Amino acid sequence: MPQSQQCSPPAEPGVDTTADPFGASVDDVLARMRALDATLPPQDGVAVFNRVYLAVTQEVDRRIDRGRFPDPRAASTLDVRFAQRYLDAVDPAQSERRAPACWRPLLEFRRHPGVRPLQFALAGVNAHIGHDLALAVVDACRALGCEPAELEDEFDRVGDLLVSLEERVREELMPGPDLLQIADPLTHLLGSWSLERARDATWTAARALWVLRRLPDVAQEFTERLDTAVGFAGRMMLTPL
């Protein structure tokens, strides 16, 4: 992203560039993720995804600190708004409010003995990328007073990190060689979903939602249909095997 297109002005010395314009910071969402991890048994489906996402957010934080993002305030705002949508969906304190449809399969199947850890991890990635990220782009644009195009560089850099992490997750959580035969249903199930394709679709959805912000009824319907579609895909990914 060219310097002239940055969403936020250059930071003054001593200013925390990881703070959201409304006060939350990357450290705040990291603390919430660690607290959630401490309360869940390791085999819980939400715990499996939370560990994956915690690693992503820690890496984003490190890269912001190292100046790897041209606009650190924009990157941290997007990262915080993105994380908050996940945390609000799975936080037990929010249990009185029904979770978005995209997260319900993981919440319902989180303790199912027939669902493997890799399925839990990728179902969480599907919900978070397919639904939450599009809405987080809009949230961040509203907070920063900018257009989605001005966040595209941050979006792409976070997306590239997620793609690389997905590869690592598959390597770490994929069953051993004896189970990776062509007849293994897990091989077929996971081969039907791509994070890169999901990321491309999310950017299109984010741009559409931004255009539709002046038509709240249409935007709401679009959001609900997106949520439902992502939830349907998540339910298929969590098919007990």
N, C-alpha and C positions, 0 to 999 in steps of 0.2 A: 504494500500500500504506500503510495507516495506520501511524503511528509505533509503536504498541503491538504491531504484528504483525511487526516487523523480526526477522530471524533472529539478528542479532548485536547486542550492546550498542553504544552510541555509542563511537566511537574516542577514545582519550585523545590529548592533544596529542603530536605527534611519532611516533605509531604509523602504520606504513605500511598504509593501508586497501586497497591492491591486493595484499596478500599472502594466499595461501591459508593455511588453518589449519595445513597441513603444510609450509609454507615456500616453496612455489613462488609466483611472482608473475606479473602480466601482462607485466612487463618480461622475465621469463625465457622465456615462450612467444614473445614478439616476437623475442627474440634467436635462438631456434631457427628461427623462420620466415625470418628474414633470412639465417641461415647456410645453410638449405636452398636459398633463392633463389640464393645465390652459387654453389652447386654444380651448378645445373641449366641447360641451354640454354633460352633464352627460349621456344622453340616446344614444349618438353616439356609434355604435358598436365598433369602435377602442378605444373609451374612456373606455368602459366596460372592454375590454381585458387589456388595459393599466393599469387600477387600479389593476387588478389581478397580472399582471407581475411586477408592481412596488412593491407590497407586497412581492413577491418571491425574488426579487433582494435585497430588504432591509434585508430580513431574511438571504440570503446568505452572505451579507456584515457583518451582526452581527456575524454569525458563523465563518467567516474568522477572525474577530477581536478577537473572544473568543478562537481561536486556535482549532476549531473543524475540520479543514482540515489539514491533515499531511503536505501537500505542499501548503501553502497559495498563493505563486506566481502562481503555476499551476492552482489553483482553480480560482483565480481572472482573469487570462488570459482567461481561458475558459469562465467564466461568462461575461467578457467584449466583447469578440468576438461574443458570443452568442447574447447578447443584441444589439450589433451594427447592426447585420443582420436584426433584427426586426425594429429597429429605422430607418435604411436606407430604408426599404421597405415602411413604412407608413409616413415618414417625408414629409410634404408639400414642403419643399425646394428641395426634390428629385423628384418632380412631373413630370419633363421633361423626366425622365427615367422610363420606364414601370416597375411596381412592379413584382416580381416573381409570377408565376402562383398560388403558394400556398396561397398568400395573396390577390389575386384579388377578390375572392368571398366576403371576409370580407369588402374590400374597396368598392365593388359594392353594397352590401346589408346593409351597415352600418346604413342607415337611414330608412330601410324598416319597416313599422309599423307592419307587420305580423311576424317579427322575434323577438323572445324573448331574454332577456338579457343573459340567460344561454347559448343559442345557440351562441351568439356573443363570449362569453368568451371561450367556448370550441372549437369553430372554430379557434380562435386565438391560443389556446394551440396546436391544431392539426397542424397548419401551422408552428408554432415555433419549436415544438418537432419533427414533422415528416420530416421537411426539414432543417430548420436553424441549429438545433443542430448537425446534421451529418457534415455539412460544417464547423461549428464552431470548432468541434473537430479537423478537418484537419487544420484549420487556427491556432489553438492553438499549435498543434504539430509542424507546420512550424516555428512559432514564438519562441517556446521553444527548438526546435531541439531535439524532443523526438518522440517515437513511441506511437500510440494510447493506447497500453497496459499500458503505464506509466501514462495515464490519467484516467484509468478505475475507480479508487477509487473516484476521483473528479466527474466523470460522474455519478457514482452510488449515491453519496451523494446528488448531485443536483437533480437527478432524484427522489430520495426518498422524497425530499422536495416538488417537483412538484406534486407527487402522493398525498401526504397529503393535499396539497393546493387544488387539484382538488376536494377532498372530501368536503372540507370546502366551495368551490365555489358552488358545487351542493346543499349543505344544505342552503346556503344563497340566491341563485338565483332560486332554483327550486320553481315552483308555489305551492300554498297552497294545503292542502289535498283534497279539492273539485275537483281540476284538476288532481290529481294523480290517476285517475281511469284507469283500464286496457285498456280502449278504447282511452285514451288520446294519440294522435300521438307523443307528445314530449317524453313520456316514452319509446316508441318503438324506436324513432329516436336516443336518447342518449344512449340507451342500446346496440346499435350496434357498439359502439366505446369504446376502452379501452386505457387509457394513458399508462398503464404498457406494453401492447402489442406494442403500438407505440414506447415506449422507447426501447424495445428490438430490434425492427426492425431498429431503428435509429443507435444503436450501430453496428449492422451488416453492415448497409450502410456506416457508418464512416470508418470502417475497410476496406471495399471494395474500397472506394474512396482513402484511403491511399495507398493501393496496386496499384491502377490504376493511381497514380500520374505520373508515368513514361510513361503512355499512354494517353496523354492529349485529344486526340480525343474521345477515349472510355470513359474517365472520364467525359468529357463534355456531351456526350450522356447519360450516366448513371445519371448525375445530372439533366439534362432536364427531363428525364423520371420520376425521383423521384419527382421533382417539380410538374409535371403534375398530377401524381397519388395523391399526397397530396392535390393539388388544387381541384381535383375531389371529394375527400372525404369531403373537406371543403364546397364545393357547396351543397352537400347532407345535411350536418349538418345545413345549413342555409335555408333549405326549409321553406318558409313562412307557418305558421300554423294558 
